[in-house]
Amino acid sequence: MAKENQFVSQIADIEKDFPQWYTDVVLKTKLVDYGPVKGTMVIRPYGYAIWENIQRELDKRFKETGHENAYFPLLIPMSYFTKEAEHVEGFAPEVAVVTHAGGEELAEPLAIRPTSETIIGTMYSKWIQSYRDLPVMMNQWANVMRWEKTTRPFLRTSEFLWQEGHTVHATEEEAREETMKMLGVYKEFAENCLAIPVICGQKTEKEKFAGAVATYGMEAMMLDGKSLQAGTSHYLGQNFAKAFNIQFLDKDNTLKTAYTTSWGVSTRLIGALIMAHGDNRGLILPPVVAPIQAVIIPIAAKKPGVLEAVDEMYDRLKKAGVRVLADKSEQSPGWKFNEYEMKGVPLRIEIGPRDLAEGKMTVVRRDTSEKAAAEIATAETTVLDLLATVQKDMLEASRKRRDSRIVYAQNLDELLAGVEGGNFVKAGWCGCRACEDRVKEFAQATARVYAEGETAEKCVVCGEKAEHVVIFARAY
Amino acid sequence: MAKENQFVSQIADIEKDFPQWYTDVVLKTKLVDYGPVKGTMVIRPYGYAIWENIQRELDKRFKETGHENAYFPLLIPMSYFTKEAEHVEGFAPEVAVVTHAGGEELAEPLAIRPTSETIIGTMYSKWIQSYRDLPVMMNQWANVMRWEKTTRPFLRTSEFLWQEGHTVHATEEEAREETMKMLGVYKEFAENCLAIPVICGQKTEKEKFAGAVATYGMEAMMLDGKSLQAGTSHYLGQNFAKAFNIQFLDKDNTLKTAYTTSWGVSTRLIGALIMAHGDNRGLILPPVVAPIQAVIIPIAAKKPGVLEAVDEMYDRLKKAGVRVLADKSEQSPGWKFNEYEMKGVPLRIEIGPRDLAEGKMTVVRRDTSEKAAAEIATAETTVLDLLATVQKDMLEASRKRRDSRIVYAQNLDELLAGVEGGNFVKAGWCGCRACEDRVKEFAQATARVYAEGETAEKCVVCGEKAEHVVIFARAY
């Protein structure tokens, strides 16, 4: 026990200092490290394996919904940004600029993409001629760069990895449908793969993507009650199509301007995963994206038959499609228990001489700490079923926690009390920027999304007629 | 026939103008387009799908040989490059430099990675303490930037996609073994997935990677007899370990400097694929990496039962794991034949009323133009077997062609005649730089790799004692 305590004490207390807990956990589980350039991160193998699982799940969904992957250049001529007025205003301050290359100063400075609407729009304009070329539905997996003042691994870094979908449609209706469809894909993915319940809805003018007509976001509640924007889907209307001249000859033989969308999620999702689950022992990873789904630990490894049984179980589970690890190293079982709990491995399988004698093994769930004996003979079924159960239970537990933390406010004091208590606060809003700014100033909370389908009488700030019910929260 | 001829005439004649044929084919099949910044390319969905297939096959092999993926930052402080003298000399002239970010001038200019030995070395130095931490075997899939004067899509572009493996070992022996192992992985992949036979061997000092002790390359012969360096594996000795202080406490309790390797292949492989196969009708893609392995084309589509049979075949082949497309568009069968031949689809399946009546379909191979009737009842087996046959035959045909074009030279005139005839030329070499430069000047050919295990009496240039047999060729 002494050893366990010593070990656990390396991580800050999750209740007392959540930010430090986060930093401790991401560094100690070797998910990530700081890069040498300010604000950059190195995604280490354990973290990158989560990203690969996220990519696999999302990529499958993108392809099933008719999208193709492509790759557009990293460097964008600075002049492209100025073609869409809101866009340049939003992104110019964060851009990293290449001024020299090949030993010479460049004639025009080049931006490292902070997002690719401008360069993709330029290519689309060249490729699209006729209604027969539509819709165009592409996605790219890429690195992007936004020079941020305050950075934290995964949550906000100068460079991050993401996917950005960019589609072109003949009509507003189709483009709006695509925007909502991809938001739905994100929601289903967040809930079923990351076990994170999300609230989807439209963003206010202030919070929308620079250049969009409408931005829809999905907001996830972290363990401290703060919100994290986990993904966005933008209806861009004709803003970029006009700026980049994306036109097509329609069936009626007239030249029309197209409608576009874009949508993205990033390595930020790994931050969401960490802060939506987890406890004082470290990470708790949902099986669908966990790099290791089950770890097998020998007990009294030197006793005859134990290591052989471990090897056999490893082979069987691997063959059954489980991402399994057998730790036969010389560390003590206690050390290993802590290590893999910290790493958030969903299931621990203990195999020791006593269990073996009865044809059994012990299976321990990371999410609930439940411990049970299981028949070795039917291990595959037991493990696969348990993984599915853990996945489902983690989502339900998160949903219950989140739902218990949504409150309503009639005035600013209630709103402040709500967010200070770690809640999402629903409140009426008149729709004016001054009131939105006042909430930020008074409660350090921002409008996350509109609560779709809900109505309120009065604005929580000015008391005038409410246009929307807004979910306010403090946010990452 | 008129239509077919018209169509084919869009591509330059492969015998008369191979470079133009290449450009025509990559643009017309929509593999790639030029980006707005000089020397950059846009990889379009059909080209990117090839890259995804390459990635899937290679990534599997990297993981099977014990490597893990990670991601290191794009931006590298300029000062890092100067730590390894040869390395900075080799790469500094090609680097793109970020001088401004977030609206301010940076204190230190940052390079966009041309390769990542320096930044990865920096992190390894931090992570590695003891012999227990070794070996470290990581790979990253990333974009890199090298500002080149002359560029061509896939073959040489300012930005390209690649993978770079970086490993650290306790001993020279282990590091050398890793270097050769990964070269072997590349060779097996090139031959079995790309159907390109390659010659592997060590590079001369002049041609080696800047900072390596020894570079091993794999050289592929293109249809015009020129060589393309398709991948490299570097034994870096202690050069980078010393420059970046990668040390470990060994079992004997003394501090030792580690040994490192790096190895990479890039989107250049797509260029290799195009130029190693192909004919006057366009691309010929090997099934393992072809985005579409079989295309089904209805004949007399309006006749009863034809489109239903096409749909059914599509479902059956898809279920059998074939990457299949059914083109039911209103274009004529002739137009479709040309289109998918140009795109290099390995198999074409024609389904029409006459065949159907006999329970048959027609299958046409892209590589040999062989046409045969096949039973619809056993379509899955037929198609899967044929795909395997095409894959094997394409490698054998390439190997035969390549082997028939390797000649020996005793003097510079023979060497010149050899490379002008579109051959790889084996010749003795004394080992001195002056003679290597003379070959380049006289025959516009470079030393590709040493012909392992072969010996020669005299240097092809100076007539002095030969140290190596070198494969000389003109190269991309």
Interface residues (C-beta under 8 A of the other chain):
Chain A: D33 G35 P36 V37 T40 M41 V42 I43 R44 P45 Y48 A49 W51 E52 E68 N69 A70 Y71 F72 P73 L74 L75 I76 P77 Y80 A92 P93 E94 V95 A96 V97 V98 T99 H100 A101 G102 G103 P109 L110 I112 I119 T122 M123 K126 W127 M138 A142 N143 M145 W147 E148 K149 S158 E159 L161
Chain B: D33 G35 P36 V37 T40 M41 V42 I43 R44 P45 Y48 A49 W51 E52 E68 N69 A70 Y71 F72 P73 L74 L75 I76 P77 Y80 A92 P93 E94 V95 A96 V97 V98 T99 H100 A101 G102 G103 P109 L110 I112 I119 T122 M123 K126 W127 M138 A142 N143 M145 W147 E148 K149 S158 E159 L161
